[in-house]
Amino acid sequence: MEYFLAVVDHGGVNRAAAALRVAQPSLSQAVRKLEKDLGTELFHRVGRGLVLAPAGEALIGPARMILRETEAAENAVRSVGQVRGGRVDIATLSDMSMDPLSVWVARFRTRFPDVRFHIEERDDASDVVTLVRSGSCEIGFLASPPPGEDLISEHLVEQKFVLVCPPGTEAYWPDLVPIETLSQVPFVMGEHGTATRDYIEKSLRAHGVEPRIVVEVPQRGAVLPIVLAGGGAAIVPLRISLDARHRGGVVRELVPGLARPLEVVYREGRITPATTEFLNYSKRSLRAWVRAIAGHRSEGHPLVEAAAMAALSADHRVRDRSRVDTEVRPNL
């Protein structure tokens, strides 16, 4: 099963063999044996390449579950409560891969460098749910609980959104920007049909604002560079806005505030130790983030400034932890 998934994930036998550090003929032979044992063709041989057959497509989810169960058993035999390695398979709405998922993954890896991540992005929440239900991914991140009772859903946090404008426009914007005043603002937005854009457009229209979209980009990472170059304004998650603020962008809090739920979903039953630890770590990080912002706001700091202070403190803690871990594991 490991060889089969390696061919799927790496897009071919040669790359899979290199990743697993096994001989290409041995891997090919193992895949053929698996096909013989199952009595069906998993790949179509097209020239010198492989293309997934329908049976291969159907096997991906169950195969990942088998490997996870094997990993869970091995971890249980070794030492209870310790994460030595493993793989975390995540499905997420595309808009959530930058915030908050990228931060959690990066910081988790500083503590558990032997854990590998595989992240599947989807624009539609139903596709995220399908990946989790099928077993292709262990957990999924989306903006609302899925229908049905076969998956467990946990509410993690309310993801706040703020306004980001080009550098040099400080005098134009009050500290608190009423949403109903945004009708003439030129907006830079992601591709039509994505969850975040749908949420922003719906929120603006709920306050009588028909969004004036002047730039539409398929790549979410292009939104902030366009804003910072003067191409328009954008409504983005609070944590992402801090990068724009650091680079000279003007960031303002909206009134009333915009926030959407962030949910995690997973199948009932055991999930691997690595994924369990990642979820627990993410929840702890969120609680610390929310507490830090609330503490700074209680001291009189506005939302964006409070978030910047909380992020700076978190970065210092991660660097300190990373330095300690490097001293403990000097050969890594």
MARVEXMI-228825 format. One record per residue (C-alpha): x, y, z. Coordinates in steps of 0.25 Angstrom, whole numbers, plus 5000, padded with zeros to 4 digits. Example, Ala and Ser with C-alpha at 12.3 -4.5 7.8 and 13.67 -1.06 7.14 Angstrom:
residues 2
+------+------+------+
|    x |    y |    z |
+------+------+------+
| 5049 | 4982 | 5031 |
| 5055 | 4996 | 5029 |
+------+------+------+
//
This chain:
residues 332
+------+------+------+
|    x |    y |    z |
+------+------+------+
| 5000 | 5000 | 5000 |
| 5011 | 5009 | 5003 |
| 5017 | 5007 | 4989 |
| 5004 | 5009 | 4983 |
| 5001 | 5023 | 4990 |
| 5016 | 5027 | 4987 |
| 5013 | 5025 | 4972 |
| 5000 | 5033 | 4973 |
| 5006 | 5044 | 4982 |
| 5019 | 5046 | 4973 |
| 5012 | 5044 | 4960 |
| 5021 | 5033 | 4955 |
| 5029 | 5020 | 4958 |
| 5043 | 5027 | 4957 |
| 5040 | 5039 | 4966 |
| 5033 | 5030 | 4976 |
| 5045 | 5020 | 4976 |
| 5054 | 5032 | 4978 |
| 5046 | 5037 | 4990 |
| 5045 | 5024 | 4996 |
| 5060 | 5021 | 4993 |
| 5056 | 5007 | 4987 |
| 5060 | 5002 | 4973 |
| 5050 | 5005 | 4962 |
| 5049 | 4990 | 4958 |
| 5045 | 4986 | 4972 |
| 5035 | 4997 | 4973 |
| 5029 | 4993 | 4960 |
| 5028 | 4978 | 4964 |
| 5022 | 4982 | 4977 |
| 5011 | 4990 | 4970 |
| 5008 | 4978 | 4960 |
| 5007 | 4968 | 4971 |
| 4997 | 4977 | 4978 |
| 4989 | 4978 | 4965 |
| 4990 | 4962 | 4964 |
| 4986 | 4961 | 4979 |
| 4974 | 4970 | 4977 |
| 4970 | 4964 | 4963 |
| 4969 | 4977 | 4956 |
| 4977 | 4988 | 4949 |
| 4981 | 5000 | 4958 |
| 4988 | 5007 | 4947 |
| 4987 | 5008 | 4932 |
| 5001 | 5007 | 4926 |
| 5001 | 5019 | 4915 |
| 5015 | 5019 | 4908 |
| 5025 | 5019 | 4919 |
| 5016 | 5025 | 4929 |
| 5004 | 5021 | 4939 |
| 4990 | 5027 | 4939 |
| 4981 | 5023 | 4951 |
| 4970 | 5013 | 4947 |
| 4956 | 5014 | 4953 |
| 4960 | 5003 | 4963 |
| 4973 | 5011 | 4967 |
| 4964 | 5024 | 4970 |
| 4955 | 5016 | 4979 |
| 4967 | 5010 | 4986 |
| 4974 | 5023 | 4990 |
| 4965 | 5026 | 5002 |
| 4965 | 5012 | 5008 |
| 4980 | 5011 | 5006 |
| 4982 | 5023 | 5014 |
| 4974 | 5018 | 5025 |
| 4981 | 5005 | 5025 |
| 4995 | 5012 | 5026 |
| 4989 | 5021 | 5037 |
| 4985 | 5009 | 5045 |
| 4998 | 5003 | 5044 |
| 5005 | 5015 | 5048 |
| 4996 | 5016 | 5060 |
| 4999 | 5002 | 5064 |
| 5014 | 5004 | 5063 |
| 5013 | 5017 | 5072 |
| 5005 | 5010 | 5082 |
| 5015 | 4999 | 5083 |
| 5027 | 5009 | 5084 |
| 5023 | 5019 | 5095 |
| 5010 | 5024 | 5098 |
| 5008 | 5039 | 5097 |
| 5021 | 5042 | 5089 |
| 5020 | 5046 | 5074 |
| 5032 | 5041 | 5067 |
| 5028 | 5043 | 5053 |
| 5016 | 5040 | 5044 |
| 5008 | 5047 | 5033 |
| 4997 | 5057 | 5035 |
| 4987 | 5057 | 5023 |
| 4979 | 5070 | 5023 |
| 4967 | 5075 | 5014 |
| 4964 | 5090 | 5014 |
| 4957 | 5101 | 5008 |
| 4967 | 5108 | 4999 |
| 4965 | 5121 | 5006 |
| 4969 | 5115 | 5019 |
| 4982 | 5109 | 5015 |
| 4989 | 5122 | 5017 |
| 4982 | 5126 | 5029 |
| 4982 | 5119 | 5039 |
| 4987 | 5106 | 5034 |
| 5001 | 5110 | 5029 |
| 5005 | 5116 | 5042 |
| 5000 | 5104 | 5050 |
| 5008 | 5094 | 5041 |
| 5020 | 5102 | 5041 |
| 5021 | 5104 | 5056 |
| 5017 | 5089 | 5058 |
| 5028 | 5085 | 5050 |
| 5038 | 5093 | 5058 |
| 5034 | 5084 | 5070 |
| 5032 | 5071 | 5062 |
| 5042 | 5071 | 5050 |
| 5039 | 5057 | 5047 |
| 5025 | 5058 | 5044 |
| 5021 | 5060 | 5029 |
| 5009 | 5068 | 5024 |
| 5000 | 5066 | 5012 |
| 4990 | 5077 | 5009 |
| 4979 | 5076 | 4999 |
| 4972 | 5090 | 4995 |
| 4958 | 5091 | 4990 |
| 4949 | 5103 | 4987 |
| 4936 | 5096 | 4991 |
| 4933 | 5091 | 5005 |
| 4926 | 5079 | 5000 |
| 4939 | 5074 | 4993 |
| 4947 | 5076 | 5007 |
| 4936 | 5067 | 5013 |
| 4937 | 5057 | 5003 |
| 4952 | 5055 | 5005 |
| 4950 | 5053 | 5019 |
| 4938 | 5044 | 5018 |
| 4946 | 5035 | 5008 |
| 4958 | 5034 | 5017 |
| 4967 | 5041 | 5007 |
| 4969 | 5052 | 5018 |
| 4968 | 5050 | 5033 |
| 4963 | 5064 | 5036 |
| 4957 | 5076 | 5029 |
| 4956 | 5091 | 5031 |
| 4944 | 5098 | 5026 |
| 4935 | 5110 | 5030 |
| 4922 | 5103 | 5035 |
| 4919 | 5089 | 5040 |
| 4916 | 5079 | 5029 |
| 4902 | 5072 | 5028 |
| 4900 | 5058 | 5033 |
| 4904 | 5051 | 5046 |
| 4916 | 5043 | 5041 |
| 4927 | 5053 | 5043 |
| 4931 | 5060 | 5056 |
| 4931 | 5075 | 5055 |
| 4938 | 5084 | 5065 |
| 4937 | 5099 | 5065 |
| 4951 | 5105 | 5067 |
| 4950 | 5120 | 5066 |
| 4943 | 5132 | 5059 |
| 4953 | 5137 | 5048 |
| 4953 | 5152 | 5048 |
| 4954 | 5160 | 5035 |
| 4959 | 5174 | 5033 |
| 4962 | 5185 | 5022 |
| 4975 | 5186 | 5016 |
| 4979 | 5198 | 5007 |
| 4991 | 5203 | 4999 |
| 5002 | 5210 | 5007 |
| 5001 | 5225 | 5008 |
| 4986 | 5225 | 5010 |
| 4986 | 5227 | 5025 |
| 4979 | 5240 | 5025 |
| 4968 | 5235 | 5016 |
| 4963 | 5225 | 5026 |
| 4958 | 5226 | 5040 |
| 4962 | 5216 | 5051 |
| 4949 | 5209 | 5050 |
| 4943 | 5208 | 5036 |
| 4928 | 5206 | 5035 |
| 4925 | 5195 | 5025 |
| 4914 | 5204 | 5018 |
| 4924 | 5214 | 5014 |
| 4931 | 5204 | 5005 |
| 4922 | 5205 | 4993 |
| 4932 | 5213 | 4984 |
| 4945 | 5206 | 4989 |
| 4952 | 5198 | 4978 |
| 4954 | 5184 | 4982 |
| 4964 | 5173 | 4979 |
| 4958 | 5160 | 4981 |
| 4961 | 5145 | 4979 |
| 4954 | 5136 | 4968 |
| 4939 | 5136 | 4967 |
| 4933 | 5124 | 4975 |
| 4943 | 5123 | 4986 |
| 4938 | 5122 | 5000 |
| 4945 | 5135 | 5005 |
| 4941 | 5143 | 4993 |
| 4926 | 5138 | 4994 |
| 4927 | 5142 | 5009 |
| 4932 | 5156 | 5007 |
| 4922 | 5159 | 4996 |
| 4911 | 5154 | 5004 |
| 4915 | 5162 | 5016 |
| 4917 | 5175 | 5008 |
| 4903 | 5173 | 5001 |
| 4897 | 5171 | 5015 |
| 4901 | 5185 | 5018 |
| 4896 | 5191 | 5005 |
| 4909 | 5191 | 4998 |
| 4911 | 5185 | 4984 |
| 4925 | 5182 | 4983 |
| 4933 | 5189 | 4973 |
| 4943 | 5179 | 4968 |
| 4954 | 5185 | 4959 |
| 4964 | 5173 | 4960 |
| 4961 | 5158 | 4961 |
| 4972 | 5149 | 4963 |
| 4972 | 5133 | 4963 |
| 4984 | 5133 | 4972 |
| 4981 | 5137 | 4986 |
| 4995 | 5141 | 4989 |
| 4995 | 5152 | 4978 |
| 4984 | 5160 | 4986 |
| 4993 | 5167 | 4996 |
| 5004 | 5170 | 4986 |
| 4994 | 5177 | 4977 |
| 4988 | 5185 | 4989 |
| 5002 | 5189 | 4993 |
| 5006 | 5193 | 4979 |
| 4993 | 5203 | 4979 |
| 4984 | 5194 | 4971 |
| 4972 | 5195 | 4981 |
| 4968 | 5190 | 4995 |
| 4964 | 5176 | 5000 |
| 4957 | 5170 | 5012 |
| 4966 | 5159 | 5018 |
| 4967 | 5151 | 5030 |
| 4973 | 5158 | 5042 |
| 4986 | 5150 | 5043 |
| 4989 | 5152 | 5028 |
| 4987 | 5167 | 5029 |
| 4999 | 5167 | 5039 |
| 5008 | 5164 | 5027 |
| 5003 | 5175 | 5019 |
| 5004 | 5185 | 5031 |
| 5018 | 5181 | 5033 |
| 5021 | 5184 | 5018 |
| 5015 | 5198 | 5019 |
| 5000 | 5195 | 5016 |
| 4989 | 5202 | 5023 |
| 4980 | 5193 | 5032 |
| 4967 | 5197 | 5038 |
| 4957 | 5190 | 5046 |
| 4943 | 5189 | 5041 |
| 4930 | 5193 | 5048 |
| 4922 | 5184 | 5050 |
| 4933 | 5174 | 5051 |
| 4933 | 5163 | 5041 |
| 4936 | 5149 | 5045 |
| 4933 | 5135 | 5040 |
| 4934 | 5121 | 5048 |
| 4946 | 5112 | 5046 |
| 4942 | 5097 | 5048 |
| 4950 | 5085 | 5048 |
| 4944 | 5071 | 5043 |
| 4949 | 5057 | 5045 |
| 4943 | 5043 | 5044 |
| 4938 | 5036 | 5057 |
| 4948 | 5027 | 5063 |
| 4963 | 5027 | 5064 |
| 4972 | 5037 | 5057 |
| 4987 | 5036 | 5057 |
| 4996 | 5041 | 5068 |
| 5002 | 5051 | 5059 |
| 4989 | 5057 | 5055 |
| 4984 | 5057 | 5069 |
| 4996 | 5064 | 5074 |
| 4994 | 5074 | 5062 |
| 4980 | 5077 | 5066 |
| 4983 | 5079 | 5080 |
| 4995 | 5088 | 5077 |
| 4986 | 5096 | 5068 |
| 4975 | 5098 | 5079 |
| 4986 | 5102 | 5089 |
| 4991 | 5112 | 5079 |
| 4978 | 5118 | 5076 |
| 4974 | 5119 | 5091 |
| 4988 | 5126 | 5093 |
| 4985 | 5135 | 5081 |
| 4971 | 5139 | 5086 |
| 4976 | 5141 | 5100 |
| 4987 | 5150 | 5096 |
| 4979 | 5159 | 5087 |
| 4968 | 5160 | 5098 |
| 4979 | 5164 | 5108 |
| 4985 | 5175 | 5099 |
| 4971 | 5180 | 5096 |
| 4968 | 5181 | 5110 |
| 4980 | 5190 | 5111 |
| 4974 | 5200 | 5101 |
| 4980 | 5195 | 5088 |
| 4972 | 5194 | 5076 |
| 4969 | 5181 | 5069 |
| 4980 | 5181 | 5058 |
| 4991 | 5186 | 5068 |
| 4987 | 5176 | 5078 |
| 4988 | 5165 | 5068 |
| 5002 | 5170 | 5063 |
| 5007 | 5170 | 5078 |
| 5001 | 5156 | 5080 |
| 5008 | 5151 | 5067 |
| 5021 | 5157 | 5071 |
| 5021 | 5150 | 5084 |
| 5017 | 5137 | 5078 |
| 5029 | 5138 | 5068 |
| 5038 | 5140 | 5079 |
| 5033 | 5128 | 5087 |
| 5035 | 5119 | 5074 |
| 5049 | 5124 | 5072 |
| 5053 | 5122 | 5086 |
| 5047 | 5108 | 5085 |
| 5054 | 5105 | 5072 |
| 5067 | 5109 | 5078 |
| 5065 | 5100 | 5090 |
| 5061 | 5088 | 5081 |
| 5073 | 5090 | 5072 |
| 5083 | 5090 | 5084 |
| 5076 | 5077 | 5089 |
| 5077 | 5071 | 5075 |
| 5090 | 5077 | 5069 |
| 5090 | 5067 | 5057 |
| 5077 | 5071 | 5051 |
+------+------+------+
//
